Amino acid sequence: MSRALLRQTDQIKASLLCGNAAGALTQIDEWLRIAGRKGLDPAAKERLEPVVTELRALAQASLDGALQAADQVRAIIEAARSLQTYDSLGRRLVTATRANAPQRF
């Protein structure tokens, strides 16, 4: 297996672990370019399969985490918009909170 492919795999993994999706995509494109240029023999493909499986699992975990974070932000904003308080006489005051809608991470 090519050292360049192994080095690129390590960089992809590091980007995923750091939460750097754009960096991971750039590294994956580079990895594919190297693999396409040099080609892969059947033995190299067999050795790369566990590595690619691990990268898939890391990418899926990263996506799941980002989706959970987005859901939490939505819940926080919804809760903030519906805050209700009482004045000193016990009258309920409803305060509308204007928050920007969550954006893509």
C-alpha angles and dihedrals in degrees: 000000000000118000088221090058092048092048090048090049090054090051092050090051092048091050091050093048091050092050092245101144095169091051091048091052091050091049091048090053090051091047091053091047091053093045091048093049097046098030126217126255119214092259092053091048090053092050092047096052096081090046092051090046090054091048090050090052091049092048091049091049090050091051092047091051093049091050092050091049091051090050091051092050090051091050092049092050091047091050092047091051092055100047113142126191137177128233124227091275093054096255114144116241120197113207117196111216115207108210127166115251112259114268130216112281 
